Amino acid sequence: MKTTENTILITGGSSGIGLAMARRFAQLGNEVIITGRDADKLRQAQTELPGLHTVQGDLSRPKDLDALIHYLEQHHPGLNVLINNASVQYNYTFDVESEALGKIEYEISANLMAPIKLIWLLLPLLKANADPAIINVSSSLGFVPKASAPVYDATKAGIHVFTKALRYQLPDVQVMEVIPPLVDTPMTAGRGQGKLSPDTLVDKFMKGWQANQPEMRIGRAKALLALHRWLPNVAERMIQRH
C-alpha cells in the first residue's frame, strides 16, 4: 500500500491507537478524517493536527452512522481507506454485574455491528477510488480470551473471522487486520503491565501496511498466538494473570 496521497477515515481517532495512526498518516501527506464521541478530544486532536477533519458521533447509533456517510460522500468523495479502530471494553462478571444487559448490547453494537455496517455502507465509495483498503483492528483477546471481558473477547473474535471472510469476498480491495497486544490507551488505563505504546504499534503497523501484509500480529500478540497454537493451556493461563 502507498503511504501518501490517500484519503483515510479512522474511527475512534481522538485518542490512543487511532490518534497515533492519524498523526502518522497526516505527517506522511494523507488527508485524514477521524471520528469520536468526545467533542473536546476531537478539538484537541484538530489543534495538534490543523489539517485534520473530525466528525463527532457514536457509530453504534444509526443516525450518527448515516450522518457520517452523508458527510463523507459530500466532502470526501476520494475516500479510499477505512480503518475500523473504535471499540469499547467493559470488565465484569456475569453472575455479579447488575447492569450487564446494557453493556452487552453496547459492546456488540460498537465493536462488531458498527464496523460491519460501516464497511457495507462505504464499499461503493471505497471501490470507486484507486487503492481501496479496509483495516480492522481486532485484539489478541479474540484468540486467547480473558475471563473479565467475555463480550469484548467475543466481538474481537468476530471481527477476526469477519475480516478473513471479507478478504475472500473482496479480491480487489486490500483487507487487513491489525492484531495488537495490550496497548497503553485510555481504554486500558489501570489494566495490565508491559503495555505497548501507540506510537510503537503504529511503527510496526506501517511496515505491514507497506508490505501489503493482510494479518499483522504485533508485539507480544505474535508470541502469544504462536504459544497458543502449540501450548494453549499455557497461553490461556498467562492471559488470566493480567
Secondary structure, DSSP 8 states (H G I E B T S, - for coil): --SSS-EEEETT-SSHHHHHHHHHHHHTT-EEEEEES-HHHHHHHHHHSTT-EEEE--TTSHHHHHHHHHHHHHH-TT--EEEE---------TTT-TTHHHHHHHHHIIIIIHHHHHHHHHHHHHHTSSS-EEEEE--GGGTS--TT-HHHHHHHHHHHHHHHHHHHH-TTSEEEEEE--SB-SGGGTTS-SS-B-HHHHHHHHHHHHHTT-SEEE-THHHHHHHHHHH-HHHHHHHHHT-
